[in-house]
Amino acid sequence: MSHQVETDQRAELAARRRTRDDAAAHAAVTRMVEVARTGDNMVPAMLDAARAEATLGEICDALRAEWGTYTEPARF
């Protein structure tokens, strides 16, 4: 892929963030994390976050902050 693709995608992301309702996006991500703390199905909350235009990075960062990251132990 060319560098222009990255530049275009960054511009598109910045434009979406400028025009979205930040409060709604952050509230949806917060609600998703609340659901993640329970045994309930997270898919509806994740879809709500996506519909509120939370980015994949924002969704993943919120879940990483809640659960951490997994690193497979080295086995030889």
N, CA, C and O atoms as a CHARMM CRD file, in Angstrom:
* protein
*
  304
    1    1 MET  N      0.83200  -1.18600   0.00000 PROA 1      0.00000
    2    1 MET  CA     0.00000   0.00000   0.00000 PROA 1      0.00000
    3    1 MET  C      0.87600   1.24900   0.00000 PROA 1      0.00000
    4    1 MET  O      1.97300   1.26100   0.55800 PROA 1      0.00000
    5    2 SER  N      0.38700   2.24800  -0.61100 PROA 2      0.00000
    6    2 SER  CA     1.15300   3.48000  -0.67600 PROA 2      0.00000
    7    2 SER  C      0.96700   4.30200   0.60300 PROA 2      0.00000
    8    2 SER  O      0.02800   4.09100   1.37000 PROA 2      0.00000
    9    3 HSD  N      1.86000   5.21100   0.79800 PROA 3      0.00000
   10    3 HSD  CA     1.77700   6.11300   1.95600 PROA 3      0.00000
   11    3 HSD  C      0.50300   6.96200   1.87700 PROA 3      0.00000
   12    3 HSD  O     -0.03500   7.38300   2.90100 PROA 3      0.00000
   13    4 GLN  N      0.03900   7.20300   0.67500 PROA 4      0.00000
   14    4 GLN  CA    -1.17000   8.01000   0.49200 PROA 4      0.00000
   15    4 GLN  C     -2.38500   7.34500   1.13000 PROA 4      0.00000
   16    4 GLN  O     -3.26900   8.03800   1.63400 PROA 4      0.00000
   17    5 VAL  N     -2.44500   6.02900   1.11600 PROA 5      0.00000
   18    5 VAL  CA    -3.56000   5.31200   1.73400 PROA 5      0.00000
   19    5 VAL  C     -3.59100   5.61700   3.23100 PROA 5      0.00000
   20    5 VAL  O     -4.65000   5.90500   3.78900 PROA 5      0.00000
   21    6 GLU  N     -2.43400   5.55400   3.87300 PROA 6      0.00000
   22    6 GLU  CA    -2.35800   5.87900   5.30300 PROA 6      0.00000
   23    6 GLU  C     -2.77800   7.32700   5.55600 PROA 6      0.00000
   24    6 GLU  O     -3.53800   7.60000   6.48500 PROA 6      0.00000
   25    7 THR  N     -2.29700   8.22900   4.75400 PROA 7      0.00000
   26    7 THR  CA    -2.63400   9.64100   4.90000 PROA 7      0.00000
   27    7 THR  C     -4.13500   9.86000   4.75000 PROA 7      0.00000
   28    7 THR  O     -4.73900  10.60500   5.52200 PROA 7      0.00000
   29    8 ASP  N     -4.73000   9.21600   3.76300 PROA 8      0.00000
   30    8 ASP  CA    -6.17000   9.34800   3.54100 PROA 8      0.00000
   31    8 ASP  C     -6.96700   8.77500   4.71800 PROA 8      0.00000
   32    8 ASP  O     -7.95200   9.37200   5.15400 PROA 8      0.00000
   33    9 GLN  N     -6.54600   7.64100   5.21900 PROA 9      0.00000
   34    9 GLN  CA    -7.24800   7.01600   6.33900 PROA 9      0.00000
   35    9 GLN  C     -7.15600   7.87400   7.60400 PROA 9      0.00000
   36    9 GLN  O     -8.13300   8.01500   8.34000 PROA 9      0.00000
   37   10 ARG  N     -5.98500   8.44000   7.84500 PROA 10     0.00000
   38   10 ARG  CA    -5.83400   9.32500   9.01200 PROA 10     0.00000
   39   10 ARG  C     -6.73300  10.55700   8.89300 PROA 10     0.00000
   40   10 ARG  O     -7.32000  11.00500   9.87800 PROA 10     0.00000
   41   11 ALA  N     -6.83400  11.09000   7.69200 PROA 11     0.00000
   42   11 ALA  CA    -7.69300  12.25500   7.46500 PROA 11     0.00000
   43   11 ALA  C     -9.15700  11.88600   7.67600 PROA 11     0.00000
   44   11 ALA  O     -9.91100  12.65000   8.27700 PROA 11     0.00000
   45   12 GLU  N     -9.55900  10.72200   7.18400 PROA 12     0.00000
   46   12 GLU  CA   -10.93700  10.25300   7.35500 PROA 12     0.00000
   47   12 GLU  C    -11.26100  10.05100   8.83700 PROA 12     0.00000
   48   12 GLU  O    -12.33500  10.43700   9.29900 PROA 12     0.00000
   49   13 LEU  N    -10.33700   9.45000   9.57500 PROA 13     0.00000
   50   13 LEU  CA   -10.53500   9.23200  11.00700 PROA 13     0.00000
   51   13 LEU  C    -10.65000  10.56400  11.75000 PROA 13     0.00000
   52   13 LEU  O    -11.51900  10.72100  12.60800 PROA 13     0.00000
   53   14 ALA  N     -9.79600  11.50200  11.43200 PROA 14     0.00000
   54   14 ALA  CA    -9.84800  12.81600  12.07600 PROA 14     0.00000
   55   14 ALA  C    -11.17100  13.51700  11.78500 PROA 14     0.00000
   56   14 ALA  O    -11.74800  14.15000  12.66900 PROA 14     0.00000
   57   15 ALA  N    -11.64900  13.40600  10.55500 PROA 15     0.00000
   58   15 ALA  CA   -12.92000  14.03200  10.18600 PROA 15     0.00000
   59   15 ALA  C    -14.08000  13.38900  10.94200 PROA 15     0.00000
   60   15 ALA  O    -14.97300  14.08900  11.42000 PROA 15     0.00000
   61   16 ARG  N    -14.07000  12.07000  11.05100 PROA 16     0.00000
   62   16 ARG  CA   -15.13300  11.38200  11.78900 PROA 16     0.00000
   63   16 ARG  C    -15.12900  11.79100  13.26000 PROA 16     0.00000
   64   16 ARG  O    -16.18400  12.02500  13.84900 PROA 16     0.00000
   65   17 ARG  N    -13.95500  11.87400  13.83800 PROA 17     0.00000
   66   17 ARG  CA   -13.86900  12.26000  15.25000 PROA 17     0.00000
   67   17 ARG  C    -14.35600  13.69500  15.46500 PROA 17     0.00000
   68   17 ARG  O    -14.94300  14.00400  16.50300 PROA 17     0.00000
   69   18 ARG  N    -14.11500  14.56000  14.49700 PROA 18     0.00000
   70   18 ARG  CA   -14.56500  15.94500  14.63100 PROA 18     0.00000
   71   18 ARG  C    -16.08700  16.05400  14.57800 PROA 18     0.00000
   72   18 ARG  O    -16.67900  16.90100  15.24800 PROA 18     0.00000
   73   19 THR  N    -16.71500  15.19700  13.78100 PROA 19     0.00000
   74   19 THR  CA   -18.15500  15.33100  13.55800 PROA 19     0.00000
   75   19 THR  C    -19.01200  14.43900  14.45300 PROA 19     0.00000
   76   19 THR  O    -20.22800  14.61900  14.51100 PROA 19     0.00000
   77   20 ARG  N    -18.40800  13.49300  15.14000 PROA 20     0.00000
   78   20 ARG  CA   -19.20400  12.59900  15.97900 PROA 20     0.00000
   79   20 ARG  C    -19.56000  13.27300  17.29900 PROA 20     0.00000
   80   20 ARG  O    -19.00700  14.31800  17.64300 PROA 20     0.00000
   81   21 ASP  N    -20.46700  12.67900  18.01600 PROA 21     0.00000
   82   21 ASP  CA   -20.83100  13.11400  19.35900 PROA 21     0.00000
   83   21 ASP  C    -19.88100  12.41300  20.32300 PROA 21     0.00000
   84   21 ASP  O    -20.08800  11.25000  20.66800 PROA 21     0.00000
   85   22 ASP  N    -18.82800  13.13100  20.76100 PROA 22     0.00000
   86   22 ASP  CA   -17.81600  12.53300  21.63800 PROA 22     0.00000
   87   22 ASP  C    -18.40900  11.98000  22.92400 PROA 22     0.00000
   88   22 ASP  O    -18.02300  10.90100  23.37400 PROA 22     0.00000
   89   23 ALA  N    -19.33700  12.70700  23.51100 PROA 23     0.00000
   90   23 ALA  CA   -19.93600  12.25600  24.76300 PROA 23     0.00000
   91   23 ALA  C    -20.65200  10.92400  24.57100 PROA 23     0.00000
   92   23 ALA  O    -20.55700  10.04100  25.42400 PROA 23     0.00000
   93   24 ALA  N    -21.35900  10.77200  23.47000 PROA 24     0.00000
   94   24 ALA  CA   -22.07000   9.51700  23.19000 PROA 24     0.00000
   95   24 ALA  C    -21.08800   8.37800  22.94900 PROA 24     0.00000
   96   24 ALA  O    -21.30900   7.26200  23.42000 PROA 24     0.00000
   97   25 ALA  N    -20.01600   8.64600  22.22800 PROA 25     0.00000
   98   25 ALA  CA   -19.01200   7.61100  21.95500 PROA 25     0.00000
   99   25 ALA  C    -18.35100   7.15400  23.24700 PROA 25     0.00000
  100   25 ALA  O    -18.20500   5.95400  23.48300 PROA 25     0.00000
  101   26 HSD  N    -17.94900   8.10500  24.08400 PROA 26     0.00000
  102   26 HSD  CA   -17.29700   7.74600  25.34800 PROA 26     0.00000
  103   26 HSD  C    -18.26400   7.05300  26.30100 PROA 26     0.00000
  104   26 HSD  O    -17.87200   6.13300  27.01800 PROA 26     0.00000
  105   27 ALA  N    -19.50800   7.47900  26.31400 PROA 27     0.00000
  106   27 ALA  CA   -20.50900   6.82300  27.16300 PROA 27     0.00000
  107   27 ALA  C    -20.73900   5.38500  26.70200 PROA 27     0.00000
  108   27 ALA  O    -20.88900   4.48800  27.53200 PROA 27     0.00000
  109   28 ALA  N    -20.76900   5.15900  25.41100 PROA 28     0.00000
  110   28 ALA  CA   -20.97000   3.80700  24.88900 PROA 28     0.00000
  111   28 ALA  C    -19.78700   2.90400  25.21900 PROA 28     0.00000
  112   28 ALA  O    -19.97300   1.72900  25.53500 PROA 28     0.00000
  113   29 VAL  N    -18.57500   3.44300  25.14600 PROA 29     0.00000
  114   29 VAL  CA   -17.38700   2.65100  25.50200 PROA 29     0.00000
  115   29 VAL  C    -17.38900   2.35500  27.00400 PROA 29     0.00000
  116   29 VAL  O    -17.05500   1.24500  27.42000 PROA 29     0.00000
  117   30 THR  N    -17.76000   3.33600  27.80600 PROA 30     0.00000
  118   30 THR  CA   -17.84800   3.12000  29.24500 PROA 30     0.00000
  119   30 THR  C    -18.87300   2.04900  29.56900 PROA 30     0.00000
  120   30 THR  O    -18.63100   1.18800  30.41500 PROA 30     0.00000
  121   31 ARG  N    -20.01300   2.09700  28.90000 PROA 31     0.00000
  122   31 ARG  CA   -21.04900   1.08000  29.11000 PROA 31     0.00000
  123   31 ARG  C    -20.54600  -0.29200  28.68700 PROA 31     0.00000
  124   31 ARG  O    -20.84200  -1.28800  29.34700 PROA 31     0.00000
  125   32 MET  N    -19.79700  -0.35700  27.60400 PROA 32     0.00000
  126   32 MET  CA   -19.24100  -1.62000  27.14200 PROA 32     0.00000
  127   32 MET  C    -18.31100  -2.21900  28.20300 PROA 32     0.00000
  128   32 MET  O    -18.34700  -3.42300  28.45500 PROA 32     0.00000
  129   33 VAL  N    -17.48700  -1.38100  28.81700 PROA 33     0.00000
  130   33 VAL  CA   -16.58000  -1.85400  29.86600 PROA 33     0.00000
  131   33 VAL  C    -17.37600  -2.34400  31.07500 PROA 33     0.00000
  132   33 VAL  O    -17.01400  -3.34200  31.69700 PROA 33     0.00000
  133   34 GLU  N    -18.44900  -1.64700  31.40300 PROA 34     0.00000
  134   34 GLU  CA   -19.29700  -2.08900  32.50600 PROA 34     0.00000
  135   34 GLU  C    -19.87500  -3.47400  32.22600 PROA 34     0.00000
  136   34 GLU  O    -19.92000  -4.32100  33.11800 PROA 34     0.00000
  137   35 VAL  N    -20.31100  -3.70200  31.00300 PROA 35     0.00000
  138   35 VAL  CA   -20.84300  -5.01300  30.62200 PROA 35     0.00000
  139   35 VAL  C    -19.72400  -6.05500  30.64800 PROA 35     0.00000
  140   35 VAL  O    -19.95900  -7.20400  31.02100 PROA 35     0.00000
  141   36 ALA  N    -18.51100  -5.66300  30.25400 PROA 36     0.00000
  142   36 ALA  CA   -17.37600  -6.58600  30.24600 PROA 36     0.00000
  143   36 ALA  C    -17.06500  -7.09800  31.65200 PROA 36     0.00000
  144   36 ALA  O    -16.51800  -8.19000  31.80400 PROA 36     0.00000
  145   37 ARG  N    -17.40400  -6.33300  32.65900 PROA 37     0.00000
  146   37 ARG  CA   -17.14900  -6.73500  34.04800 PROA 37     0.00000
  147   37 ARG  C    -18.16400  -7.75300  34.56500 PROA 37     0.00000
  148   37 ARG  O    -18.01800  -8.27900  35.66800 PROA 37     0.00000
  149   38 THR  N    -19.17700  -8.02100  33.77500 PROA 38     0.00000
  150   38 THR  CA   -20.21300  -8.97800  34.15400 PROA 38     0.00000
  151   38 THR  C    -20.08100 -10.22000  33.26900 PROA 38     0.00000
  152   38 THR  O    -19.16900 -10.30800  32.44700 PROA 38     0.00000
  153   39 GLY  N    -20.96300 -11.14400  33.43600 PROA 39     0.00000
  154   39 GLY  CA   -20.97700 -12.32100  32.58000 PROA 39     0.00000
  155   39 GLY  C    -21.90200 -12.17000  31.39200 PROA 39     0.00000
  156   39 GLY  O    -22.15300 -13.13600  30.67200 PROA 39     0.00000
  157   40 ASP  N    -22.41600 -10.95500  31.17900 PROA 40     0.00000
  158   40 ASP  CA   -23.37100 -10.72200  30.09600 PROA 40     0.00000
  159   40 ASP  C    -22.68600 -10.71400  28.73300 PROA 40     0.00000
  160   40 ASP  O    -21.47000 -10.55600  28.63000 PROA 40     0.00000
  161   41 ASN  N    -23.48700 -10.88700  27.70400 PROA 41     0.00000
  162   41 ASN  CA   -23.02500 -10.84800  26.32800 PROA 41     0.00000
  163   41 ASN  C    -22.55800  -9.43400  25.98800 PROA 41     0.00000
  164   41 ASN  O    -23.32200  -8.47800  26.12300 PROA 41     0.00000
  165   42 MET  N    -21.31400  -9.30000  25.55100 PROA 42     0.00000
  166   42 MET  CA   -20.74500  -7.98700  25.24700 PROA 42     0.00000
  167   42 MET  C    -21.05800  -7.49800  23.84200 PROA 42     0.00000
  168   42 MET  O    -20.88900  -6.31100  23.56100 PROA 42     0.00000
  169   43 VAL  N    -21.50500  -8.36600  22.96000 PROA 43     0.00000
  170   43 VAL  CA   -21.69100  -7.98600  21.55800 PROA 43     0.00000
  171   43 VAL  C    -22.65100  -6.79800  21.40500 PROA 43     0.00000
  172   43 VAL  O    -22.32300  -5.85800  20.68100 PROA 43     0.00000
  173   44 PRO  N    -23.82100  -6.80100  22.05700 PROA 44     0.00000
  174   44 PRO  CA   -24.69100  -5.63300  21.88800 PROA 44     0.00000
  175   44 PRO  C    -24.03400  -4.32100  22.33900 PROA 44     0.00000
  176   44 PRO  O    -24.20000  -3.29300  21.68300 PROA 44     0.00000
  177   45 ALA  N    -23.30000  -4.35100  23.43800 PROA 45     0.00000
  178   45 ALA  CA   -22.62400  -3.14000  23.91800 PROA 45     0.00000
  179   45 ALA  C    -21.51400  -2.70900  22.96200 PROA 45     0.00000
  180   45 ALA  O    -21.30400  -1.51400  22.75200 PROA 45     0.00000
  181   46 MET  N    -20.80700  -3.67400  22.38500 PROA 46     0.00000
  182   46 MET  CA   -19.76600  -3.34100  21.40900 PROA 46     0.00000
  183   46 MET  C    -20.38000  -2.72600  20.15400 PROA 46     0.00000
  184   46 MET  O    -19.84600  -1.76400  19.60000 PROA 46     0.00000
  185   47 LEU  N    -21.49600  -3.28100  19.71300 PROA 47     0.00000
  186   47 LEU  CA   -22.17100  -2.72700  18.54100 PROA 47     0.00000
  187   47 LEU  C    -22.67700  -1.31300  18.82600 PROA 47     0.00000
  188   47 LEU  O    -22.61200  -0.44200  17.95800 PROA 47     0.00000
  189   48 ASP  N    -23.17800  -1.08700  20.03400 PROA 48     0.00000
  190   48 ASP  CA   -23.61200   0.26400  20.40200 PROA 48     0.00000
  191   48 ASP  C    -22.43900   1.24100  20.36600 PROA 48     0.00000
  192   48 ASP  O    -22.59000   2.37800  19.91900 PROA 48     0.00000
  193   49 ALA  N    -21.28200   0.80300  20.83200 PROA 49     0.00000
  194   49 ALA  CA   -20.08600   1.66000  20.79400 PROA 49     0.00000
  195   49 ALA  C    -19.70300   1.97100  19.34300 PROA 49     0.00000
  196   49 ALA  O    -19.36400   3.10800  19.01300 PROA 49     0.00000
  197   50 ALA  N    -19.76000   0.95900  18.49100 PROA 50     0.00000
  198   50 ALA  CA   -19.43700   1.17900  17.07800 PROA 50     0.00000
  199   50 ALA  C    -20.45200   2.11000  16.42000 PROA 50     0.00000
  200   50 ALA  O    -20.08700   2.96500  15.61300 PROA 50     0.00000
  201   51 ARG  N    -21.72300   1.93900  16.76700 PROA 51     0.00000
  202   51 ARG  CA   -22.76100   2.81600  16.20200 PROA 51     0.00000
  203   51 ARG  C    -22.60100   4.25400  16.67000 PROA 51     0.00000
  204   51 ARG  O    -22.98000   5.18800  15.96200 PROA 51     0.00000
  205   52 ALA  N    -22.03300   4.43600  17.87600 PROA 52     0.00000
  206   52 ALA  CA   -21.77200   5.78400  18.39300 PROA 52     0.00000
  207   52 ALA  C    -20.47300   6.34600  17.81300 PROA 52     0.00000
  208   52 ALA  O    -20.02400   7.42300  18.20400 PROA 52     0.00000
  209   53 GLU  N    -19.87500   5.60400  16.87700 PROA 53     0.00000
  210   53 GLU  CA   -18.65300   5.97900  16.17300 PROA 53     0.00000
  211   53 GLU  C    -17.41400   5.97400  17.04400 PROA 53     0.00000
  212   53 GLU  O    -16.47200   6.72500  16.79200 PROA 53     0.00000
  213   54 ALA  N    -17.40900   5.12200  18.08200 PROA 54     0.00000
  214   54 ALA  CA   -16.15800   4.86600  18.79300 PROA 54     0.00000
  215   54 ALA  C    -15.26700   4.09400  17.82800 PROA 54     0.00000
  216   54 ALA  O    -15.74800   3.23000  17.09400 PROA 54     0.00000
  217   55 THR  N    -13.99300   4.39400  17.82400 PROA 55     0.00000
  218   55 THR  CA   -13.08900   3.72100  16.89900 PROA 55     0.00000
  219   55 THR  C    -12.71600   2.34400  17.43800 PROA 55     0.00000
  220   55 THR  O    -12.86900   2.07200  18.62900 PROA 55     0.00000
  221   56 LEU  N    -12.23200   1.49000  16.56100 PROA 56     0.00000
  222   56 LEU  CA   -11.77000   0.18100  16.98000 PROA 56     0.00000
  223   56 LEU  C    -10.65000   0.33100  18.00200 PROA 56     0.00000
  224   56 LEU  O    -10.57700  -0.43500  18.96300 PROA 56     0.00000
  225   57 GLY  N     -9.78500   1.30600  17.80100 PROA 57     0.00000
  226   57 GLY  CA    -8.70200   1.55300  18.75100 PROA 57     0.00000
  227   57 GLY  C     -9.23100   1.93900  20.12100 PROA 57     0.00000
  228   57 GLY  O     -8.71900   1.47200  21.13800 PROA 57     0.00000
  229   58 GLU  N    -10.24600   2.78400  20.15700 PROA 58     0.00000
  230   58 GLU  CA   -10.83500   3.18300  21.44300 PROA 58     0.00000
  231   58 GLU  C    -11.48300   1.99800  22.14800 PROA 58     0.00000
  232   58 GLU  O    -11.36700   1.85100  23.36500 PROA 58     0.00000
  233   59 ILE  N    -12.16100   1.16200  21.38200 PROA 59     0.00000
  234   59 ILE  CA   -12.80700  -0.01600  21.95500 PROA 59     0.00000
  235   59 ILE  C    -11.74600  -0.97800  22.49600 PROA 59     0.00000
  236   59 ILE  O    -11.85600  -1.44700  23.62900 PROA 59     0.00000
  237   60 CYS  N    -10.73600  -1.26800  21.70400 PROA 60     0.00000
  238   60 CYS  CA    -9.68200  -2.19200  22.12600 PROA 60     0.00000
  239   60 CYS  C     -8.88000  -1.63800  23.29800 PROA 60     0.00000
  240   60 CYS  O     -8.55100  -2.38200  24.22200 PROA 60     0.00000
  241   61 ASP  N     -8.56000  -0.34700  23.27600 PROA 61     0.00000
  242   61 ASP  CA    -7.82100   0.26200  24.38400 PROA 61     0.00000
  243   61 ASP  C     -8.59400   0.15800  25.68800 PROA 61     0.00000
  244   61 ASP  O     -8.01000  -0.09800  26.74100 PROA 61     0.00000
  245   62 ALA  N     -9.90600   0.35700  25.62400 PROA 62     0.00000
  246   62 ALA  CA   -10.73400   0.26100  26.83300 PROA 62     0.00000
  247   62 ALA  C    -10.71500  -1.16000  27.38500 PROA 62     0.00000
  248   62 ALA  O    -10.63700  -1.35800  28.59800 PROA 62     0.00000
  249   63 LEU  N    -10.78600  -2.13800  26.50500 PROA 63     0.00000
  250   63 LEU  CA   -10.75900  -3.53400  26.96200 PROA 63     0.00000
  251   63 LEU  C     -9.36900  -3.94000  27.44000 PROA 63     0.00000
  252   63 LEU  O     -9.24800  -4.71900  28.38600 PROA 63     0.00000
  253   64 ARG  N     -8.32500  -3.42800  26.80400 PROA 64     0.00000
  254   64 ARG  CA    -6.96500  -3.69700  27.28700 PROA 64     0.00000
  255   64 ARG  C     -6.75900  -3.09900  28.68100 PROA 64     0.00000
  256   64 ARG  O     -6.13600  -3.72100  29.54100 PROA 64     0.00000
  257   65 ALA  N     -7.28000  -1.90400  28.89700 PROA 65     0.00000
  258   65 ALA  CA    -7.16000  -1.26600  30.20900 PROA 65     0.00000
  259   65 ALA  C     -7.88200  -2.08700  31.27200 PROA 65     0.00000
  260   65 ALA  O     -7.44800  -2.14400  32.42300 PROA 65     0.00000
  261   66 GLU  N     -8.97600  -2.71700  30.88500 PROA 66     0.00000
  262   66 GLU  CA    -9.75700  -3.52500  31.82600 PROA 66     0.00000
  263   66 GLU  C     -9.12100  -4.88900  32.07300 PROA 66     0.00000
  264   66 GLU  O     -9.01800  -5.32200  33.22100 PROA 66     0.00000
  265   67 TRP  N     -8.69700  -5.56300  31.02400 PROA 67     0.00000
  266   67 TRP  CA    -8.22100  -6.94000  31.13900 PROA 67     0.00000
  267   67 TRP  C     -6.72300  -7.11900  30.97400 PROA 67     0.00000
  268   67 TRP  O     -6.18900  -8.17400  31.31800 PROA 67     0.00000
  269   68 GLY  N     -6.03700  -6.11500  30.45700 PROA 68     0.00000
  270   68 GLY  CA    -4.61500  -6.27600  30.16900 PROA 68     0.00000
  271   68 GLY  C     -4.42800  -6.97000  28.83300 PROA 68     0.00000
  272   68 GLY  O     -5.37700  -7.14800  28.06900 PROA 68     0.00000
  273   69 THR  N     -3.19500  -7.35800  28.56600 PROA 69     0.00000
  274   69 THR  CA    -2.89200  -8.05200  27.33100 PROA 69     0.00000
  275   69 THR  C     -2.30900  -9.41700  27.64100 PROA 69     0.00000
  276   69 THR  O     -1.68800  -9.62100  28.68400 PROA 69     0.00000
  277   70 TYR  N     -2.51200 -10.32600  26.74400 PROA 70     0.00000
  278   70 TYR  CA    -1.99400 -11.67400  26.91300 PROA 70     0.00000
  279   70 TYR  C     -0.71900 -11.81000  26.12700 PROA 70     0.00000
  280   70 TYR  O     -0.65800 -11.43500  24.95600 PROA 70     0.00000
  281   71 THR  N      0.31100 -12.35100  26.77100 PROA 71     0.00000
  282   71 THR  CA     1.54900 -12.67400  26.09700 PROA 71     0.00000
  283   71 THR  C      1.79900 -14.15600  26.31700 PROA 71     0.00000
  284   71 THR  O      1.96000 -14.61500  27.44800 PROA 71     0.00000
  285   72 GLU  N      1.82900 -14.88500  25.23400 PROA 72     0.00000
  286   72 GLU  CA     2.03500 -16.32200  25.34000 PROA 72     0.00000
  287   72 GLU  C      3.44900 -16.59500  25.84900 PROA 72     0.00000
  288   72 GLU  O      4.41700 -16.02700  25.34400 PROA 72     0.00000
  289   73 PRO  N      3.56000 -17.46100  26.84400 PROA 73     0.00000
  290   73 PRO  CA     4.90300 -17.76400  27.36300 PROA 73     0.00000
  291   73 PRO  C      5.72600 -18.52300  26.31600 PROA 73     0.00000
  292   73 PRO  O      5.19600 -19.30900  25.53100 PROA 73     0.00000
  293   74 ALA  N      7.01100 -18.26600  26.33100 PROA 74     0.00000
  294   74 ALA  CA     7.89900 -18.95300  25.40200 PROA 74     0.00000
  295   74 ALA  C      8.06000 -20.40200  25.83500 PROA 74     0.00000
  296   74 ALA  O      8.29500 -20.69200  27.00800 PROA 74     0.00000
  297   75 ARG  N      7.93100 -21.29700  24.88400 PROA 75     0.00000
  298   75 ARG  CA     8.08500 -22.73700  25.18100 PROA 75     0.00000
  299   75 ARG  C      9.05000 -23.32900  24.16800 PROA 75     0.00000
  300   75 ARG  O      8.84300 -23.26100  22.95700 PROA 75     0.00000
  301   76 PHE  N     10.06900 -23.88600  24.68700 PROA 76     0.00000
  302   76 PHE  CA    11.06400 -24.51600  23.80600 PROA 76     0.00000
  303   76 PHE  C     11.30100 -25.92900  24.22400 PROA 76     0.00000
  304   76 PHE  O     12.10500 -26.62900  23.60800 PROA 76     0.00000
